């Protein structure tokens, strides 16, 4: 008997998934929070970020959201920075619009590991 072919569908090309990035924050080897960034359909609109933590240095930070719009910079990192600022998190290592690597560097500098989810 012949085995049917598996469905060949690239999940990451699905419109709902293709417009989202997600990272898991890990502290002391355990899940400690998440960062989710949603991108607009056309690439030119407002990027929205959600940051929540429940362990580690930012454990007392309440769930927060941030946004970034415009052109000419990395909107995802700007939206995450905006979320932290709205939550009252003050820090000197601003990564606003400087890219994902600078955003990761900030979270790693305060003790988190940043794992890619989407």
Biopython code that builds the backbone (N, CA, C, O; Angstrom):
import numpy as np
from Bio.PDB.StructureBuilder import StructureBuilder

atoms = [
    (1, "UNK", "N", (0.842, -1.177, 0.000)),
    (1, "UNK", "CA", (0.000, 0.000, 0.000)),
    (1, "UNK", "C", (0.889, 1.242, 0.000)),
    (1, "UNK", "O", (1.874, 1.308, 0.736)),
    (2, "UNK", "N", (0.546, 2.199, -0.806)),
    (2, "UNK", "CA", (1.330, 3.412, -0.947)),
    (2, "UNK", "C", (0.942, 4.444, 0.119)),
    (2, "UNK", "O", (-0.241, 4.667, 0.379)),
    (3, "UNK", "N", (1.946, 5.063, 0.726)),
    (3, "UNK", "CA", (1.705, 6.091, 1.735)),
    (3, "UNK", "C", (1.382, 7.407, 1.031)),
    (3, "UNK", "O", (2.077, 7.784, 0.088)),
    (4, "UNK", "N", (0.343, 8.108, 1.472)),
    (4, "UNK", "CA", (0.019, 9.387, 0.826)),
    (4, "UNK", "C", (1.122, 10.411, 1.078)),
    (4, "UNK", "O", (1.805, 10.368, 2.101)),
    (5, "UNK", "N", (1.280, 11.319, 0.142)),
    (5, "UNK", "CA", (2.267, 12.391, 0.291)),
    (5, "UNK", "C", (1.835, 13.335, 1.409)),
    (5, "UNK", "O", (0.654, 13.664, 1.521)),
    (6, "UNK", "N", (2.773, 13.765, 2.224)),
    (6, "UNK", "CA", (2.414, 14.735, 3.264)),
    (6, "UNK", "C", (2.063, 16.075, 2.613)),
    (6, "UNK", "O", (2.497, 16.369, 1.499)),
    (7, "UNK", "N", (1.298, 16.856, 3.300)),
    (7, "UNK", "CA", (0.959, 18.184, 2.801)),
    (7, "UNK", "C", (2.235, 19.005, 2.773)),
    (7, "UNK", "O", (2.966, 19.073, 3.761)),
    (8, "UNK", "N", (2.488, 19.612, 1.657)),
    (8, "UNK", "CA", (3.696, 20.428, 1.510)),
    (8, "UNK", "C", (3.297, 21.897, 1.538)),
    (8, "UNK", "O", (3.053, 22.519, 0.504)),
    (9, "UNK", "N", (3.242, 22.418, 2.723)),
    (9, "UNK", "CA", (2.832, 23.802, 2.905)),
    (9, "UNK", "C", (3.825, 24.478, 3.832)),
    (9, "UNK", "O", (4.118, 23.980, 4.918)),
    (10, "UNK", "N", (4.331, 25.599, 3.398)),
    (10, "UNK", "CA", (5.277, 26.348, 4.220)),
    (10, "UNK", "C", (4.489, 27.220, 5.195)),
    (10, "UNK", "O", (3.994, 28.286, 4.831)),
    (11, "UNK", "N", (4.381, 26.760, 6.418)),
    (11, "UNK", "CA", (3.626, 27.452, 7.459)),
    (11, "UNK", "C", (4.083, 28.905, 7.619)),
    (11, "UNK", "O", (3.267, 29.784, 7.894)),
    (12, "UNK", "N", (5.360, 29.154, 7.452)),
    (12, "UNK", "CA", (5.909, 30.491, 7.672)),
    (12, "UNK", "C", (5.534, 31.474, 6.570)),
    (12, "UNK", "O", (5.774, 32.674, 6.708)),
    (13, "UNK", "N", (4.948, 30.986, 5.480)),
    (13, "UNK", "CA", (4.470, 31.877, 4.422)),
    (13, "UNK", "C", (2.994, 32.233, 4.586)),
    (13, "UNK", "O", (2.460, 33.030, 3.815)),
    (14, "UNK", "N", (2.339, 31.652, 5.576)),
    (14, "UNK", "CA", (0.946, 31.992, 5.843)),
    (14, "UNK", "C", (0.893, 33.471, 6.221)),
    (14, "UNK", "O", (1.715, 33.922, 7.018)),
    (15, "UNK", "N", (-0.055, 34.240, 5.668)),
    (15, "UNK", "CA", (-0.095, 35.692, 5.926)),
    (15, "UNK", "C", (-0.096, 36.069, 7.406)),
    (15, "UNK", "O", (0.553, 37.041, 7.793)),
    (16, "UNK", "N", (-0.806, 35.323, 8.228)),
    (16, "UNK", "CA", (-0.864, 35.669, 9.649)),
    (16, "UNK", "C", (0.465, 35.437, 10.355)),
    (16, "UNK", "O", (0.803, 36.164, 11.289)),
    (17, "UNK", "N", (1.210, 34.452, 9.927)),
    (17, "UNK", "CA", (2.491, 34.131, 10.553)),
    (17, "UNK", "C", (3.613, 34.981, 9.961)),
    (17, "UNK", "O", (4.536, 35.377, 10.673)),
    (18, "UNK", "N", (3.537, 35.257, 8.681)),
    (18, "UNK", "CA", (4.594, 35.997, 7.998)),
    (18, "UNK", "C", (4.730, 37.426, 8.521)),
    (18, "UNK", "O", (5.784, 38.041, 8.356)),
    (19, "UNK", "N", (3.696, 37.956, 9.141)),
    (19, "UNK", "CA", (3.735, 39.343, 9.624)),
    (19, "UNK", "C", (3.978, 39.435, 11.129)),
    (19, "UNK", "O", (3.707, 40.471, 11.736)),
    (20, "UNK", "N", (4.487, 38.362, 11.736)),
    (20, "UNK", "CA", (4.718, 38.352, 13.183)),
    (20, "UNK", "C", (6.125, 37.838, 13.474)),
    (20, "UNK", "O", (6.599, 36.891, 12.845)),
    (21, "UNK", "N", (6.776, 38.475, 14.431)),
    (21, "UNK", "CA", (8.031, 37.966, 14.987)),
    (21, "UNK", "C", (7.802, 37.762, 16.478)),
    (21, "UNK", "O", (7.103, 38.548, 17.117)),
    (22, "UNK", "N", (8.390, 36.710, 17.030)),
    (22, "UNK", "CA", (8.217, 36.436, 18.458)),
    (22, "UNK", "C", (9.518, 35.906, 19.036)),
    (22, "UNK", "O", (10.235, 35.136, 18.396)),
    (23, "UNK", "N", (9.808, 36.333, 20.258)),
    (23, "UNK", "CA", (10.998, 35.887, 20.974)),
    (23, "UNK", "C", (10.588, 35.470, 22.382)),
    (23, "UNK", "O", (9.710, 36.079, 22.993)),
    (24, "UNK", "N", (11.229, 34.437, 22.879)),
    (24, "UNK", "CA", (11.044, 33.985, 24.248)),
    (24, "UNK", "C", (12.195, 34.537, 25.070)),
    (24, "UNK", "O", (13.355, 34.425, 24.673)),
    (25, "UNK", "N", (11.884, 35.129, 26.203)),
    (25, "UNK", "CA", (12.915, 35.580, 27.135)),
    (25, "UNK", "C", (13.116, 34.465, 28.162)),
    (25, "UNK", "O", (12.157, 33.969, 28.752)),
    (26, "UNK", "N", (14.369, 34.082, 28.363)),
    (26, "UNK", "CA", (14.718, 32.993, 29.276)),
    (26, "UNK", "C", (15.627, 33.575, 30.358)),
    (26, "UNK", "O", (16.554, 34.331, 30.065)),
    (27, "UNK", "N", (15.349, 33.211, 31.615)),
    (27, "UNK", "CA", (16.173, 33.657, 32.738)),
    (27, "UNK", "C", (16.453, 32.453, 33.623)),
    (27, "UNK", "O", (15.533, 31.731, 34.007)),
    (28, "UNK", "N", (17.705, 32.240, 33.940)),
    (28, "UNK", "CA", (18.130, 31.077, 34.735)),
    (28, "UNK", "C", (17.625, 29.765, 34.132)),
    (28, "UNK", "O", (17.239, 28.846, 34.855)),
    (29, "UNK", "N", (17.634, 29.691, 32.815)),
    (29, "UNK", "CA", (17.255, 28.467, 32.122)),
    (29, "UNK", "C", (15.762, 28.190, 32.039)),
    (29, "UNK", "O", (15.353, 27.124, 31.579)),
    (30, "UNK", "N", (14.943, 29.144, 32.483)),
    (30, "UNK", "CA", (13.495, 28.946, 32.477)),
    (30, "UNK", "C", (12.809, 30.080, 31.727)),
    (30, "UNK", "O", (13.310, 31.205, 31.719)),
    (31, "UNK", "N", (11.669, 29.802, 31.095)),
    (31, "UNK", "CA", (10.921, 30.869, 30.429)),
    (31, "UNK", "C", (10.634, 32.009, 31.399)),
    (31, "UNK", "O", (10.254, 31.781, 32.547)),
    (32, "UNK", "N", (10.822, 33.242, 30.922)),
    (32, "UNK", "CA", (10.667, 34.399, 31.791)),
    (32, "UNK", "C", (9.837, 35.512, 31.170)),
    (32, "UNK", "O", (9.530, 36.495, 31.844)),
    (33, "UNK", "N", (9.469, 35.382, 29.909)),
    (33, "UNK", "CA", (8.678, 36.426, 29.266)),
    (33, "UNK", "C", (8.656, 36.239, 27.762)),
    (33, "UNK", "O", (9.192, 35.269, 27.228)),
    (34, "UNK", "N", (8.021, 37.196, 27.088)),
    (34, "UNK", "CA", (7.939, 37.112, 25.629)),
    (34, "UNK", "C", (7.874, 38.499, 25.024)),
    (34, "UNK", "O", (7.435, 39.463, 25.652)),
    (35, "UNK", "N", (8.324, 38.567, 23.784)),
    (35, "UNK", "CA", (8.233, 39.771, 22.964)),
    (35, "UNK", "C", (7.552, 39.346, 21.670)),
    (35, "UNK", "O", (7.983, 38.393, 21.021)),
    (36, "UNK", "N", (6.497, 40.048, 21.300)),
    (36, "UNK", "CA", (5.801, 39.763, 20.056)),
    (36, "UNK", "C", (5.699, 41.063, 19.272)),
    (36, "UNK", "O", (5.300, 42.095, 19.812)),
    (37, "UNK", "N", (6.065, 41.005, 17.990)),
    (37, "UNK", "CA", (5.992, 42.173, 17.119)),
    (37, "UNK", "C", (5.121, 41.823, 15.925)),
    (37, "UNK", "O", (5.332, 40.802, 15.270)),
    (38, "UNK", "N", (4.136, 42.679, 15.643)),
    (38, "UNK", "CA", (3.239, 42.495, 14.501)),
    (38, "UNK", "C", (3.497, 43.595, 13.475)),
    (38, "UNK", "O", (3.545, 44.780, 13.803)),
    (39, "UNK", "N", (3.661, 43.171, 12.233)),
    (39, "UNK", "CA", (3.956, 44.085, 11.133)),
    (39, "UNK", "C", (2.693, 44.319, 10.302)),
    (39, "UNK", "O", (1.857, 43.422, 10.193)),
    (40, "UNK", "N", (2.543, 45.504, 9.717)),
    (40, "UNK", "CA", (1.366, 45.788, 8.897)),
    (40, "UNK", "C", (1.407, 45.027, 7.573)),
    (40, "UNK", "O", (2.459, 44.552, 7.147)),
    (41, "UNK", "N", (0.250, 44.921, 6.937)),
    (41, "UNK", "CA", (0.160, 44.225, 5.654)),
    (41, "UNK", "C", (1.067, 44.818, 4.591)),
    (41, "UNK", "O", (1.709, 44.081, 3.843)),
    (42, "UNK", "N", (1.127, 46.133, 4.517)),
    (42, "UNK", "CA", (1.846, 46.781, 3.422)),
    (42, "UNK", "C", (3.295, 47.115, 3.740)),
    (42, "UNK", "O", (4.029, 47.546, 2.851)),
    (43, "UNK", "N", (3.720, 46.932, 4.959)),
    (43, "UNK", "CA", (5.103, 47.239, 5.321)),
    (43, "UNK", "C", (5.355, 48.705, 5.611)),
    (43, "UNK", "O", (6.441, 49.066, 6.064)),
    (44, "UNK", "N", (4.379, 49.550, 5.360)),
    (44, "UNK", "CA", (4.591, 50.986, 5.548)),
    (44, "UNK", "C", (3.814, 51.546, 6.733)),
    (44, "UNK", "O", (3.973, 52.718, 7.073)),
    (45, "UNK", "N", (2.988, 50.739, 7.357)),
    (45, "UNK", "CA", (2.146, 51.217, 8.448)),
    (45, "UNK", "C", (2.827, 51.136, 9.795)),
    (45, "UNK", "O", (4.054, 51.145, 9.898)),
    (46, "UNK", "N", (2.013, 51.056, 10.813)),
    (46, "UNK", "CA", (2.510, 51.060, 12.190)),
    (46, "UNK", "C", (2.852, 49.638, 12.630)),
    (46, "UNK", "O", (2.067, 48.709, 12.441)),
    (47, "UNK", "N", (4.031, 49.489, 13.216)),
    (47, "UNK", "CA", (4.467, 48.220, 13.805)),
    (47, "UNK", "C", (4.080, 48.260, 15.279)),
    (47, "UNK", "O", (4.268, 49.274, 15.951)),
    (48, "UNK", "N", (3.541, 47.153, 15.774)),
    (48, "UNK", "CA", (3.100, 47.076, 17.166)),
    (48, "UNK", "C", (3.889, 45.991, 17.895)),
    (48, "UNK", "O", (4.145, 44.920, 17.347)),
    (49, "UNK", "N", (4.269, 46.282, 19.130)),
    (49, "UNK", "CA", (5.037, 45.329, 19.933)),
    (49, "UNK", "C", (4.347, 45.112, 21.272)),
    (49, "UNK", "O", (3.745, 46.024, 21.837)),
    (50, "UNK", "N", (4.448, 43.891, 21.761)),
    (50, "UNK", "CA", (3.941, 43.521, 23.069)),
    (50, "UNK", "C", (5.096, 42.888, 23.843)),
    (50, "UNK", "O", (5.783, 42.006, 23.328)),
    (51, "UNK", "N", (5.306, 43.336, 25.074)),
    (51, "UNK", "CA", (6.375, 42.787, 25.914)),
    (51, "UNK", "C", (5.770, 42.418, 27.260)),
    (51, "UNK", "O", (5.093, 43.229, 27.892)),
    (52, "UNK", "N", (6.020, 41.187, 27.692)),
    (52, "UNK", "CA", (5.582, 40.780, 29.025)),
    (52, "UNK", "C", (6.666, 39.919, 29.652)),
    (52, "UNK", "O", (7.295, 39.104, 28.979)),
    (53, "UNK", "N", (6.877, 40.109, 30.944)),
    (53, "UNK", "CA", (7.881, 39.344, 31.688)),
    (53, "UNK", "C", (7.288, 38.909, 33.023)),
    (53, "UNK", "O", (6.458, 39.607, 33.606)),
    (54, "UNK", "N", (7.724, 37.754, 33.495)),
    (54, "UNK", "CA", (7.244, 37.274, 34.790)),
    (54, "UNK", "C", (8.372, 36.719, 35.644)),
    (54, "UNK", "O", (8.122, 36.170, 36.717)),
    (55, "UNK", "N", (9.621, 36.856, 35.177)),
    (55, "UNK", "CA", (10.793, 36.442, 35.957)),
    (55, "UNK", "C", (11.979, 37.285, 35.508)),
    (55, "UNK", "O", (11.938, 37.925, 34.458)),
    (56, "UNK", "N", (13.020, 37.277, 36.302)),
    (56, "UNK", "CA", (14.221, 38.021, 35.945)),
    (56, "UNK", "C", (14.154, 39.481, 36.348)),
    (56, "UNK", "O", (13.270, 39.872, 37.111)),
    (57, "UNK", "N", (15.078, 40.293, 35.846)),
    (57, "UNK", "CA", (15.179, 41.688, 36.255)),
    (57, "UNK", "C", (13.926, 42.524, 35.987)),
    (57, "UNK", "O", (13.676, 43.498, 36.698)),
    (58, "UNK", "N", (13.142, 42.165, 34.983)),
    (58, "UNK", "CA", (11.942, 42.938, 34.653)),
    (58, "UNK", "C", (10.662, 42.251, 35.126)),
    (58, "UNK", "O", (9.583, 42.515, 34.596)),
    (59, "UNK", "N", (10.778, 41.375, 36.118)),
    (59, "UNK", "CA", (9.623, 40.576, 36.547)),
    (59, "UNK", "C", (8.467, 41.415, 37.067)),
    (59, "UNK", "O", (7.318, 40.978, 37.001)),
    (60, "UNK", "N", (8.738, 42.591, 37.574)),
    (60, "UNK", "CA", (7.677, 43.435, 38.110)),
    (60, "UNK", "C", (7.049, 44.353, 37.063)),
    (60, "UNK", "O", (6.096, 45.076, 37.354)),
    (61, "UNK", "N", (7.585, 44.321, 35.856)),
    (61, "UNK", "CA", (7.035, 45.142, 34.787)),
    (61, "UNK", "C", (5.688, 44.567, 34.355)),
    (61, "UNK", "O", (5.566, 43.365, 34.121)),
    (62, "UNK", "N", (4.699, 45.414, 34.253)),
    (62, "UNK", "CA", (3.408, 44.947, 33.774)),
    (62, "UNK", "C", (3.458, 44.785, 32.266)),
    (62, "UNK", "O", (4.268, 45.421, 31.590)),
    (63, "UNK", "N", (2.585, 43.929, 31.739)),
    (63, "UNK", "CA", (2.485, 43.740, 30.301)),
    (63, "UNK", "C", (2.327, 45.105, 29.643)),
    (63, "UNK", "O", (1.580, 45.954, 30.129)),
    (64, "UNK", "N", (3.024, 45.307, 28.551)),
    (64, "UNK", "CA", (3.021, 46.609, 27.912)),
    (64, "UNK", "C", (3.044, 46.475, 26.395)),
    (64, "UNK", "O", (3.431, 45.440, 25.852)),
    (65, "UNK", "N", (2.628, 47.530, 25.732)),
    (65, "UNK", "CA", (2.637, 47.586, 24.270)),
    (65, "UNK", "C", (3.312, 48.861, 23.815)),
    (65, "UNK", "O", (3.322, 49.870, 24.520)),
    (66, "UNK", "N", (3.884, 48.794, 22.605)),
    (66, "UNK", "CA", (4.485, 49.971, 22.000)),
    (66, "UNK", "C", (4.238, 49.968, 20.509)),
    (66, "UNK", "O", (3.854, 48.951, 19.932)),
    (67, "UNK", "N", (4.462, 51.117, 19.885)),
    (67, "UNK", "CA", (4.254, 51.243, 18.448)),
    (67, "UNK", "C", (5.390, 52.037, 17.818)),
    (67, "UNK", "O", (6.120, 52.759, 18.498)),
    (68, "UNK", "N", (5.521, 51.888, 16.504)),
    (68, "UNK", "CA", (6.484, 52.683, 15.733)),
    (68, "UNK", "C", (5.961, 52.787, 14.309)),
    (68, "UNK", "O", (5.436, 51.820, 13.757)),
    (69, "UNK", "N", (6.104, 53.943, 13.731)),
    (69, "UNK", "CA", (5.683, 54.170, 12.353)),
    (69, "UNK", "C", (6.720, 54.995, 11.622)),
    (69, "UNK", "O", (7.740, 55.375, 12.196)),
    (70, "UNK", "N", (6.462, 55.268, 10.374)),
    (70, "UNK", "CA", (7.385, 56.077, 9.589)),
    (70, "UNK", "C", (8.325, 55.230, 8.753)),
    (70, "UNK", "O", (8.079, 54.047, 8.515)),
    (71, "UNK", "N", (9.400, 55.851, 8.314)),
    (71, "UNK", "CA", (10.344, 55.202, 7.404)),
    (71, "UNK", "C", (11.783, 55.466, 7.843)),
    (71, "UNK", "O", (12.055, 56.400, 8.597)),
    (72, "UNK", "N", (12.693, 54.631, 7.359)),
    (72, "UNK", "CA", (14.110, 54.916, 7.491)),
    (72, "UNK", "C", (14.786, 54.382, 8.740)),
    (72, "UNK", "O", (15.910, 54.785, 9.040)),
    (73, "UNK", "N", (14.147, 53.499, 9.472)),
    (73, "UNK", "CA", (14.775, 52.925, 10.656)),
    (73, "UNK", "C", (14.122, 51.579, 10.943)),
    (73, "UNK", "O", (13.147, 51.209, 10.289)),
    (74, "UNK", "N", (14.649, 50.854, 11.908)),
    (74, "UNK", "CA", (14.136, 49.527, 12.254)),
    (74, "UNK", "C", (12.946, 49.694, 13.196)),
    (74, "UNK", "O", (13.120, 49.915, 14.394)),
    (75, "UNK", "N", (11.739, 49.587, 12.647)),
    (75, "UNK", "CA", (10.532, 49.866, 13.423)),
    (75, "UNK", "C", (10.256, 48.832, 14.513)),
    (75, "UNK", "O", (9.674, 49.170, 15.544)),
    (76, "UNK", "N", (10.664, 47.577, 14.303)),
    (76, "UNK", "CA", (10.405, 46.561, 15.323)),
    (76, "UNK", "C", (11.139, 46.890, 16.620)),
    (76, "UNK", "O", (10.547, 46.839, 17.697)),
    (77, "UNK", "N", (12.423, 47.227, 16.522)),
    (77, "UNK", "CA", (13.169, 47.556, 17.744)),
    (77, "UNK", "C", (12.656, 48.860, 18.357)),
    (77, "UNK", "O", (12.669, 49.020, 19.577)),
    (78, "UNK", "N", (12.210, 49.780, 17.524)),
    (78, "UNK", "CA", (11.643, 51.031, 18.044)),
    (78, "UNK", "C", (10.343, 50.769, 18.793)),
    (78, "UNK", "O", (10.088, 51.394, 19.823)),
    (79, "UNK", "N", (9.519, 49.856, 18.292)),
    (79, "UNK", "CA", (8.254, 49.537, 18.959)),
    (79, "UNK", "C", (8.503, 48.844, 20.304)),
    (79, "UNK", "O", (7.791, 49.102, 21.274)),
    (80, "UNK", "N", (9.501, 47.975, 20.364)),
    (80, "UNK", "CA", (9.833, 47.306, 21.635)),
    (80, "UNK", "C", (10.366, 48.335, 22.633)),
    (80, "UNK", "O", (9.996, 48.307, 23.806)),
    (81, "UNK", "N", (11.224, 49.236, 22.179)),
    (81, "UNK", "CA", (11.737, 50.299, 23.061)),
    (81, "UNK", "C", (10.580, 51.165, 23.566)),
    (81, "UNK", "O", (10.546, 51.535, 24.739)),
    (82, "UNK", "N", (9.646, 51.484, 22.691)),
    (82, "UNK", "CA", (8.486, 52.281, 23.082)),
    (82, "UNK", "C", (7.681, 51.551, 24.160)),
    (82, "UNK", "O", (7.210, 52.172, 25.112)),
    (83, "UNK", "N", (7.525, 50.253, 24.012)),
    (83, "UNK", "CA", (6.800, 49.466, 25.021)),
    (83, "UNK", "C", (7.498, 49.555, 26.376)),
    (83, "UNK", "O", (6.843, 49.743, 27.401)),
    (84, "UNK", "N", (8.824, 49.420, 26.384)),
    (84, "UNK", "CA", (9.558, 49.512, 27.653)),
    (84, "UNK", "C", (9.414, 50.900, 28.265)),
    (84, "UNK", "O", (9.233, 51.031, 29.476)),
    (85, "UNK", "N", (9.494, 51.933, 27.435)),
    (85, "UNK", "CA", (9.361, 53.299, 27.946)),
    (85, "UNK", "C", (7.965, 53.522, 28.540)),
    (85, "UNK", "O", (7.830, 54.166, 29.581)),
    (86, "UNK", "N", (6.935, 52.995, 27.887)),
    (86, "UNK", "CA", (5.569, 53.137, 28.398)),
    (86, "UNK", "C", (5.393, 52.419, 29.733)),
    (86, "UNK", "O", (4.553, 52.808, 30.545)),
    (87, "UNK", "N", (6.186, 51.370, 29.958)),
    (87, "UNK", "CA", (6.129, 50.638, 31.224)),
    (87, "UNK", "C", (6.998, 51.286, 32.300)),
    (87, "UNK", "O", (7.044, 50.815, 33.436)),
    (88, "UNK", "N", (7.677, 52.355, 31.940)),
    (88, "UNK", "CA", (8.514, 53.053, 32.910)),
    (88, "UNK", "C", (9.892, 52.454, 33.092)),
    (88, "UNK", "O", (10.565, 52.746, 34.081)),
    (89, "UNK", "N", (10.328, 51.616, 32.153)),
    (89, "UNK", "CA", (11.660, 51.019, 32.240)),
    (89, "UNK", "C", (12.677, 52.003, 31.680)),
    (89, "UNK", "O", (12.691, 52.286, 30.482)),
    (90, "UNK", "N", (13.519, 52.515, 32.555)),
    (90, "UNK", "CA", (14.550, 53.461, 32.132)),
    (90, "UNK", "C", (15.883, 52.731, 32.059)),
    (90, "UNK", "O", (16.251, 51.986, 32.967)),
    (91, "UNK", "N", (16.593, 52.958, 30.970)),
    (91, "UNK", "CA", (17.893, 52.328, 30.793)),
    (91, "UNK", "C", (18.737, 53.189, 29.856)),
    (91, "UNK", "O", (18.212, 53.994, 29.086)),
    (92, "UNK", "N", (20.029, 53.006, 29.935)),
    (92, "UNK", "CA", (20.939, 53.817, 29.132)),
    (92, "UNK", "C", (21.242, 53.208, 27.772)),
    (92, "UNK", "O", (21.664, 53.920, 26.860)),
    (93, "UNK", "N", (21.034, 51.912, 27.621)),
    (93, "UNK", "CA", (21.364, 51.219, 26.376)),
    (93, "UNK", "C", (20.194, 51.266, 25.400)),
    (93, "UNK", "O", (19.604, 50.235, 25.078)),
    (94, "UNK", "N", (19.862, 52.460, 24.932)),
    (94, "UNK", "CA", (18.725, 52.604, 24.024)),
    (94, "UNK", "C", (19.005, 51.907, 22.699)),
    (94, "UNK", "O", (20.084, 52.050, 22.123)),
    (95, "UNK", "N", (18.024, 51.157, 22.229)),
    (95, "UNK", "CA", (18.154, 50.442, 20.960)),
    (95, "UNK", "C", (17.091, 50.896, 19.973)),
    (95, "UNK", "O", (16.911, 50.277, 18.924)),
    (96, "UNK", "N", (16.398, 51.955, 20.298)),
    (96, "UNK", "CA", (15.306, 52.510, 19.512)),
    (96, "UNK", "C", (15.674, 52.657, 18.035)),
    (96, "UNK", "O", (16.412, 53.567, 17.660)),
    (97, "UNK", "N", (15.154, 51.756, 17.204)),
    (97, "UNK", "CA", (15.367, 51.838, 15.771)),
    (97, "UNK", "C", (16.712, 51.327, 15.282)),
    (97, "UNK", "O", (17.015, 51.451, 14.095)),
    (98, "UNK", "N", (17.518, 50.761, 16.153)),
    (98, "UNK", "CA", (18.876, 50.329, 15.763)),
    (98, "UNK", "C", (18.956, 48.885, 15.306)),
    (98, "UNK", "O", (20.019, 48.442, 14.871)),
    (99, "UNK", "N", (17.879, 48.149, 15.389)),
    (99, "UNK", "CA", (17.874, 46.792, 14.864)),
    (99, "UNK", "C", (17.709, 45.721, 15.920)),
    (99, "UNK", "O", (17.837, 45.957, 17.121)),
    (100, "UNK", "N", (17.417, 44.524, 15.414)),
    (100, "UNK", "CA", (17.165, 43.387, 16.290)),
    (100, "UNK", "C", (18.383, 43.024, 17.127)),
    (100, "UNK", "O", (18.239, 42.669, 18.297)),
    (101, "UNK", "N", (19.579, 43.106, 16.551)),
    (101, "UNK", "CA", (20.774, 42.722, 17.313)),
    (101, "UNK", "C", (20.982, 43.635, 18.516)),
    (101, "UNK", "O", (21.410, 43.166, 19.571)),
    (102, "UNK", "N", (20.692, 44.925, 18.383)),
    (102, "UNK", "CA", (20.822, 45.852, 19.517)),
    (102, "UNK", "C", (19.743, 45.587, 20.565)),
    (102, "UNK", "O", (19.991, 45.703, 21.765)),
    (103, "UNK", "N", (18.550, 45.233, 20.104)),
    (103, "UNK", "CA", (17.477, 44.892, 21.030)),
    (103, "UNK", "C", (17.863, 43.655, 21.844)),
    (103, "UNK", "O", (17.713, 43.633, 23.066)),
    (104, "UNK", "N", (18.361, 42.632, 21.157)),
    (104, "UNK", "CA", (18.817, 41.413, 21.841)),
    (104, "UNK", "C", (19.933, 41.737, 22.832)),
    (104, "UNK", "O", (19.939, 41.247, 23.961)),
    (105, "UNK", "N", (20.861, 42.555, 22.399)),
    (105, "UNK", "CA", (22.001, 42.914, 23.247)),
    (105, "UNK", "C", (21.526, 43.542, 24.560)),
    (105, "UNK", "O", (22.077, 43.260, 25.624)),
    (106, "UNK", "N", (20.505, 44.392, 24.478)),
    (106, "UNK", "CA", (19.982, 45.007, 25.697)),
    (106, "UNK", "C", (19.443, 43.941, 26.652)),
    (106, "UNK", "O", (19.826, 43.902, 27.821)),
    (107, "UNK", "N", (18.552, 43.076, 26.153)),
    (107, "UNK", "CA", (17.960, 42.067, 27.028)),
    (107, "UNK", "C", (19.023, 41.118, 27.580)),
    (107, "UNK", "O", (18.938, 40.702, 28.736)),
    (108, "UNK", "N", (20.009, 40.775, 26.778)),
    (108, "UNK", "CA", (21.098, 39.915, 27.251)),
    (108, "UNK", "C", (21.955, 40.627, 28.287)),
    (108, "UNK", "O", (22.474, 39.989, 29.203)),
    (109, "UNK", "N", (22.112, 41.953, 28.152)),
    (109, "UNK", "CA", (22.937, 42.702, 29.103)),
    (109, "UNK", "C", (22.315, 42.742, 30.500)),
    (109, "UNK", "O", (23.022, 42.961, 31.484)),
    (110, "UNK", "N", (21.020, 42.535, 30.593)),
    (110, "UNK", "CA", (20.386, 42.532, 31.915)),
    (110, "UNK", "C", (20.087, 41.112, 32.396)),
    (110, "UNK", "O", (19.406, 40.931, 33.406)),
    (111, "UNK", "N", (20.593, 40.101, 31.680)),
    (111, "UNK", "CA", (20.532, 38.743, 32.190)),
    (111, "UNK", "C", (19.611, 37.765, 31.481)),
    (111, "UNK", "O", (19.553, 36.594, 31.855)),
    (112, "UNK", "N", (18.897, 38.219, 30.475)),
    (112, "UNK", "CA", (18.004, 37.313, 29.746)),
    (112, "UNK", "C", (18.737, 36.659, 28.579)),
    (112, "UNK", "O", (19.698, 37.212, 28.045)),
    (113, "UNK", "N", (18.273, 35.487, 28.195)),
    (113, "UNK", "CA", (18.611, 34.907, 26.908)),
    (113, "UNK", "C", (17.414, 35.203, 26.020)),
    (113, "UNK", "O", (16.277, 35.228, 26.490)),
    (114, "UNK", "N", (17.671, 35.427, 24.736)),
    (114, "UNK", "CA", (16.593, 35.743, 23.795)),
    (114, "UNK", "C", (16.553, 34.636, 22.760)),
    (114, "UNK", "O", (17.497, 34.466, 21.988)),
    (115, "UNK", "N", (15.472, 33.890, 22.742)),
    (115, "UNK", "CA", (15.306, 32.772, 21.800)),
    (115, "UNK", "C", (14.295, 33.142, 20.737)),
    (115, "UNK", "O", (13.235, 33.688, 21.043)),
    (116, "UNK", "N", (14.618, 32.848, 19.495)),
    (116, "UNK", "CA", (13.669, 33.063, 18.391)),
    (116, "UNK", "C", (12.547, 32.042, 18.483)),
    (116, "UNK", "O", (12.792, 30.854, 18.695)),
    (117, "UNK", "N", (11.326, 32.507, 18.325)),
    (117, "UNK", "CA", (10.172, 31.618, 18.256)),
    (117, "UNK", "C", (9.586, 31.669, 16.843)),
    (117, "UNK", "O", (9.370, 30.631, 16.218)),
    (118, "UNK", "N", (9.334, 32.869, 16.351)),
    (118, "UNK", "CA", (8.850, 33.079, 14.978)),
    (118, "UNK", "C", (9.653, 34.170, 14.328)),
    (118, "UNK", "O", (9.412, 34.508, 13.169)),
]
sb = StructureBuilder()
sb.init_structure("model")
sb.init_model(0)
sb.init_chain("A")
sb.init_seg("    ")
for serial, (resi, resn, name, xyz) in enumerate(atoms, 1):
    if name == "N":
        sb.init_residue(resn, " ", resi, " ")
    sb.init_atom(name, np.array(xyz, "f"), 0.0, 1.0, " ", f" {name:<3s}", serial, name[0])
structure = sb.get_structure()
